[in-house]
Amino acid sequence: MPTQKLYAGVKLREIRGRIGLTQKLFAEKLGVSLPYLNQMENNHRPVSAAVVLALAQEFGLDVTELTVGESERLVTDMREALADPVFTAATPPVADLRLAASNAPALARAFLDLHRAYRQTHERLASLDEVLGRDDATLRASPWEEVRDFFHYCDNYLDAVDRAAEYFAAPANSGNAIENVAHELLTRLGIKLHYSDKAPLRHFDPAARLLEISARASGPSQRFQLLHQIALLTQNDLLEATLDLARFSTPEARDIAKIGLANYFAGAALLPYRAFQAAALETRHDLERLADIFGASIEQVAHRLSTLQRPGAKGIPFFFVRVDQAGTITKRHSATRLQFARFGGACPLWNVHRAFETPGQFLRQLAETPDGVRYLCLARDVSKPAGAFLAPVRRFAIGLGCEVQHAAQLVYSDGLDLKGRFEPIGISCRICERTDCHQRSVPPLEGRLTINPNSRDVLPYGIAG
């Protein structure tokens, strides 16, 4: 597979602005001419290997920042949006989308916002939501989607919140469990902690200074909810400052994001960055052993692995996803080149859908996406009983994976033929180029259809390559 040239003009300009250098001084530091730097910053030339090396030596740049990031996510999201039947004209080539994502990311995001508003309006009309008859009708993005995209485009890593959580958890590394650290803090704050069979998952009464947590919840869930409330009690200034920078469009989005930030703090305190990363390397990313070491759940461990993106100390780039039984993606993040569909479900050929059939077991899959990138994929069900007879069970499956060049660092690669057969998977049918997929639900956007009424194969049409 030919090596892809690296165009990173926006990132170069961002780095130069961050360190406060003029183009001339920056060019001197990188050992290139001023016109050459100008061409790289405007994506007229790819970033050379010598410049990448100079960025690492002169400025300590983690060079992975130049490869997988916002640009690739924007390209994937634009391709999916353009697969909407509303766009009847020829689809722009991927090269044009990459140029738009690299040179005009704000315009690309505006296009995605516009398409999302169109989809929401269309869905409301189709479901007879009476949106046009209400005085409070608006055509803005839903708060939930706005928050989802906020975390998606910040790489699901928030440095200030992550470091604050790690600092809070530091005493736990010297012999005190994180639970004890949390209990001591609540005592200093004059807050009583009560585990109750009748309480919801978590409830805090500020007037009574009482925090109640469900006694029926699992230990990892109890610890997570305890740390979530501590984030709200002790980290409010940090959370509010982060929300101010995000500039959410509605109070509802801001409120949802605050819950997300408190969840982030809880996960990062339960699984503190450096200690967790060291344990992950030592155990070869064995999720069950990591869950046991840190008193966390399998899902919490898998999600945390996908957030180890601290500059200068990055872990293996993982993707993480959670799906329900209908195949709807309820959580998604990727630090890899694989990006998930923003709308609808995931590829049916992916092993995460089979996890419901084998509860309590890890499924392994060697998979290849249409761009030729190969992955080691794990899947497991993470059903969540409610702790009482006849109480509803929440059923989910999680997927975790990395590109195959990192597979040897995972215990799950043992016994697999990493040079053998890789199953073909895609992102969504409308943007998948595969012409021979037996699970295809709709025709691809690109590729001419051929119809022969006298012949029928698995699909009722053929797809010209």
N, C-alpha and C positions, 0 to 999 in steps of 0.2 A: 504494500500500500504506500503511495507516495507521501512524503512528509509535507504536512500543511504549513504554509508560510505563516509567520506570526505577525499579524497587524494589531498593534496595541497603542494607537495614537492617543486615544482618550486617557488611557492609563498613564502614558508618559507625561501628558500635560498635568494630570492629577498629581503625579509624583513630584514634578518640578514645582508646582504650586505649593505643595505640602512643605518642601524644604526651602522655598522662597528664593529660587535662583532665576535669573534671566535666561533666555534661550542661549545667549552667548556663553555665559558661565557654565550652564548645564552641558552644552556641547563640548566645552573644554574638558570638563570632568569625565565625560564619556569617551573622549578621544576621537570625536568626529567633527566634521565641518558644520558651520551654522546652517547652510542650505540642506545638508543631509539630515540634520535633526529636524528641520522644518518639514521636510518631506515625510519623515517617519511620524511626526506628530499629526500630520494630516492624512496619514494612511496611504500616501503615494508610494511609500517604500515599506517593506517588512522590517521588523526589528531584527538586526543581525545578531549572531551568536556573540560577537565581540561586545556589542552594546549590552546584551543580557549579562555577560560576565562582568562588565564594568559597573552595572547597576548593583550587582551583588557585592563587589569588592569596595566600591566607593561609598555606597549608601546602605549596605547590609540588607538589600531588598530580598525578600523571599520570592524567587523567580516564578513560583507557581501562581503568584498573583497576576501574572501576565497571561496565563493560559486559560484556565477555567474561571469564568466570572460572569458578570452581568451581560456581556456581549452575547455569549452563547445562549444564555437563558432567553434574552430578547429575540434571538433568531428563532429558537424553537417555538416561543410563544407567538411570534408573528406568523410562522408557517401554519400553526394550528388555527389561528384566527382567519388566515386567508383561505383555509380549507372550507370555511363556511360557504354554503351554496349561494349566499347573497352576492359573493364576488364571482361574477360570471365571466369576466375577462381573463386572459391568460395570467397565470400566477407568475410574479416576478421570480427570476432565478435566485437560488440561494446566495450567489455571490453579491447580488444587489441588496439582499436582506442583511448580509454581513456588513456591507458598507454603511447601510442605514444605522445598524446597531452600533457600529464603531464610531462613525462620524457624527451622527445625530441621535444619540440615545434618548434625549428628551422628546424628540419627535416620534420615535418608535414607541415610547411609553404612552404618549398622547393618543397614538393610533390604537393601542391596546385598550386604553380607557374608553375610547369611542366605541370600539367593537363590543366591549363588555356592556356598555350602556344599551347598545342596540339589542344585544341578546336578552338582557333583562326585560326590556320593554316588550320584545317579541314573546317571551315566555309568559309574561303577565297577561298579555292580550289572549294568548292561546289558552290559558287556564281560566279565562273569564274572571280575572282578579278585580275587575271594576276599577283598575288603577286610573283610567281616564275620567271616572266620575267622582273621584275623591278630591277634595280641596287641597289635601296635603301631598298629592302625588308629585314625585320627583323622578328624574331619570339619571340619578347618580349611581355609582357603584355601591353594592351592599357593603355595610361596615365589615362584615366577616371577610369578604373577598379583599377589601382594602388592607386589612390587617394581615391576611395570608400573604399577599404580595409584598408587604413591608418586610416580613421575615424572609421571604424567598429571595428578595433582591439584596438583602444585607448578608447573604450567605449563611443565614441562620446562626450567625455568631455575633454577639454583642460584647465587645471587649470590656467596656467599663463595668457592665453588669456581671460578666463572667469573673472578672478579677475581684470584684466586691464579694461575690459568693465564695470564691476560693479563700479570701482573707477571713471571712466569717467561719469557714470550715477548718481553718488551720489548727485550732486546738484539738480537733478530732483526730488529727494525724499523730498526736503525742499521747494517745492512749484513751482519750475520752471519745465515746461514740458521738456522732453528730446529733443523735437524739438527746444525749445528756447536755451537750452544748446548748441546744435549743431550749431545753427545760430550764437550765440555769438562767438564760436570758429572760425567759418569761417571768421567772421568779423576781429578777431584778426590776422588771417593768411592773411588777405588782399584778400580774395576770394569772388567774387560775386556769389550769388545764384539766379538762374532764373528758374521759372516754365514755360515751353513752351508746347503748343499744338503740335508743330512740332518736338520736341526733342525725341530721343529714350528714353527708360526707364531711363537711366542715361548717361551723357557724361561730361567728365572733360577736359578742355583745359588748360594745365599747363602754356602755354605761355601767354594766355589772362587772366589767373587766374579767370576762369569762370566755374562754375558748373551748368549744366542744367539738370533738372529732368522733366519727362513727367507730364504735367498738367492733362493728361487723366488717369493716374494711380490712384489707390485707395489711401486713406490716409495712411494705413499701409505700402503699397508698397513704397510710397514716403519717409516715415520715414526710412524704411529699407535701401533704396538706399542711402539716405543721410548719414546714419551711416556707411554704407559700404565704402563710399568714405572717411569718416573721419578716418576709420581704416587704409586705404592705406596712408593717409596723415600724421597721427600722430603716428601710431604703426608699422611703417615699420621695425624698428630694432627688435622688438619682433616677428613679423611675419617671418622675415628672419632667426632669431635664431631657431625658431620652425621648419622651413623648413630644416635648416642645420642638425638638430637632426634626421629628418625623412629619410634623404638620399634617395631621389627619384632617380629612374634610368635614367630619361630623363628630359631635360629642360621643355618639354611640361607638364609632370606630376607635376613638381614643380610649373609651372605657374598656372595650374588648382587648385593645392592645395592652392596657395596663395589666389585665389578667394574664395575658401572654408573657409580659415581662416578669411578673411575679412567678409564673410557672418556670420561666427560664432560670431565674435566680434559684428556685427550689431544686431544679435538676442539676444546676452547676454546683450547688452546695452539697447535695447528696453525693455527687460524683465530681469532686474538685479536679480541675484541669490537669495539673501536673501529676498528682497522685494517680488519677484514673488513667492517664496516658501511659504512665510507667507500668501500671498493672496490666493494661491492655497489651503492651509489648511483651511483657513477661509471660502472660498466659496465651499468647498468640491469638488474642481477640476471642477467647472462649467466653461467649455470652453468659453461660450458666455459672462459670467460675467467677466472673466479674460481678454478677448479680449476688452471689453468695458473699463475696468479699465486702461489698459496699451496702449490703442490705437493701438492694434495689430490685425492681422487676426486670424481666427480660426486655420488655418494651422500653423502659427507661434507659437501660444500658444501650440498646440498639440506637435509640434516638440520640443519646449523648455521643456515641461514636461518630455520628454524622455531623456533629458540631465542632469537632476538634480542628478548627481553622484559625487558631491564633497565629498572627504573623510571626515568622521566625521559629515557630514551634508547632507546625502543622502535623496532624496525624495523617493516616491513610485517607485519601478522599473516598468517602462512602456516599451512596445514596440510601435514603430511608423512606419508606412509604407504609401507610396503614390503609387497609381497605375493609369495607364491610361486606356482608354476604352478597349484596347486589353488585359488587365490583366497584362501588363508588369510592374514590380516593378521599379519605377524611384527614390525612396528614401526608405531607410530601416535602421532601427536601433532597437536593442532590448537590454534592460538591464534585461530582464527576461530569463527564460530557453527556451522560444520559439525563434527559429532562422529561418530566411527566406531563401528561395532558392536563390542561387547565380545566377542561370541561369533560364530563363523562367519565368512563372507566378506563382501566389500564388494559394493555394487550392481553387477550385471553390465553395466549400461549405461555405467559409468564407463570412461574411456579407458585407465586403468591396466592393464586386462585385455588390451587390444589391443597393448600394448607388446612382448609376446613375439613378435608376428608381424612386427615391424619393428625388428630389433636395430640398435642404434647410432643410432637416430633419435629426436628429440623429437616427441611427438604433442601437439597442442594441442586443447583442447575448451572451448567455452563451455557451461556447465552451470547448471541451476537446480534447487534442492532444493524439496521440497514446501512449505516455508515462504515461498517466493518469493524467497529470497536467491540472487543470481547470482554465479558464480565463473568465473575463468579457471584451467583445470586443465592441468598438464603431466604427461606420463608418458614414461618411458624404461626400457628393460631395463638391468639392472646385473649381468649374469651374471659369475660369478667363476671363471675357470679355475684348476685346482689346480697348474698349472705343470709337468705331466708327461704323457706319452702314456698314455692309458687311465685317467688319474686323473679322478674324478668332477667334473663342473662344477656349481657351485651357481647355480641360475637364480632370479633375482628381478626384479621391476619396482618402480620407485618412482613415487610420485605427489606432486606439489607444486602448491599452488594458493593463490589469494587471492581475496577478494571483488572484484568487477569494478570497483569504484570506485578500486582501487589498480592496475588493470591497465596504465595508461599508464606506470607506473614500471618496467614489465618489457619488455625487448626482445621478448619472445615475443608481445606484443600487436600488434606492427606488422603491418599488413595485414589484421587481423581487424575485422569489423563488430561493434563492441561494443554496438550497438543492434539487432542482427539476431536471428536465431533462437538460442535456448539449448536444449540438449538436456536433457530431464528425467532427473534421477538421484535416488536416495533413499539412505537409511541401511541399512535392512534391510527385507525384504518385510513382516515382521510388524508393523512400525510405520509403513510407508509408506502414505499416504492415497490414492495414485493408484489410480483404478479402471480405467484403460485401459492398463496396462502389459503389453506382450506378453511380457516376460521374467519375470513374477511366478512365484515358485516355490511360495509358500504364500499362503493368504488373509490379508488384514490382520486385526489384532485388532479394530479398529473397523470398522463397516460390516456390514450384514446381507447374507448371501449369498442369491442367488436361483438356483434350479436348475430347468432346463427339459429334461427327457429327450428332447424332440423337436427340440431346437435346440442346435447347438454352434458356438461361435466359437473364437477363439484359446485362451481359457480355458474349462474345463468348467463354469464358474459365472459368474454376474453379481454385481456388488457394488453395493449400493444406496449412493448418495452421502450 
